[in-house]
Structures are given as C-alpha cells and as structure tokens.
Amino acid sequence: MHKKFIAAIAAASILITGFAAAPAYAGNDDAKRALAALLGVAIIGAVIHDARKDEKSRVHRPQVQPHKRPKANKRPHVQPRPLPKRVNKKLLPGQCMRTIENRRGNRVRAFGLRCLEKNYRFVNRLPNHCFRSDRTRKGVRHGFGARCLRAEGYRLARN
C-alpha cells in the first residue's frame, strides 16, 4: 500500500518539476489544469487500490443468526481399546512341575524341559545355572530345578 502511494507521489513530483523547468507564459492555465487533473487521478487511484486491498485481506465469515446457531457436534462416546494383556515372564506353568526320583531314591522337584518348551515362551531366558539333568530308572531327565528358579524370583502359575 505504502510503496505504490509513494511511487504515485514521486511520479507526480517529477512531472511537476518538468513543468517548472519550462519557461512560464503569462495567462497559460492549461498546464496547471493538466497537472491538477493528473494529481487528482493519481490520488483517486491510490485510494481505490487501498480499498480493494483491504477487501481482499478481510476474512469473510458467514453471518450466524442467534436463533439459528449450529448445534454442537455430539459424537457418540467410544470406549477405549482394552490394553493388551501383560505377560508375567516369571510365572511358570504348573503342569510342567514334576517330582523326579533319582537313582539314589531322593525326590527332586523340577520343571520338565520339553513341557516348558511347549507351554512357556521364555525358556531361553531361564537362568542357565538352574538347568539340571537327573538320572532316573527311566533314563536321564532334563529340566530346571524348582528351588533354584524360586530363588531367582520365578513363581508357579495357578491353572
């Protein structure tokens, strides 16, 4: 807005200085009239330009009448998704608990390795020092000692 207005004023001033350099004739009002008309047109043009610029910059919002207010958008209440079940990695399946009688006749409680592999996803995270192999009358049984696992924080899951 300001740049074009200043440009119009500068053009008018250059035009006026051009007339002032010419020799003045007595009774010659034509130059004055032309200069006044040109200056008037420049000012009117600048005012129109500013008015149009203001119209473009305005944001047109629709008029809302008080009795026809848009209703609030009521959405139905949606239940949140249930959180996924958290798996406790320290709960061991109860069906894998075995009482093994070794060759000496001692009874040892242990979790069978095959049963754990089928029913427990985290067998590879069990402590290695709890792994045991016991010789029985039926052969060698592999598993994890119940006392050792309990000392490490593992518990028996209730089935």
Phi, psi and omega in degrees: 000311184289324183295316182289323178296315179295323178296321179294319179295318180296319179296320179295320180293324177295320179296320180294319180294330176295322178287327182291333181285337180285152179295140182275136177250140180288131176080014179263095181266355182297319181294320180294319180295318180295319179295317179296318180295317179297318178295319178297318179295320180295318180293315180297320177298319179293320179295316178297318179298317179296321180295318179293323180295321178295322179295322180291326183281342179288144175265120180276116178251139180292141179285125179254122179279146186300323182277351179243042179294139176293139181286151178296142181285104182266112178266146177293146181289127181253130178287138178291154178297142176291144179290147178295148180294134179271128182270126176275112184287348183260011176258118182263145181293134183292330182291348180269355179287126181234148171253114185254134176255117182278183185294333181280349181097000178282141177262133181233134176265129182210162174261124181294138185294312182297318179297318178296320180297328180277326190246357184226122187284343189248037181298324182291349179260357177291146182295134182295329183288350177269352179290139180216151174237124182242137176272126177238179177293336181267359180126193182273132178247132180253141179181195180239132182293132183294318180297317180297315180294323178296322178294334180273357176104004179277145180233164179272127178283144178274129180262000000 
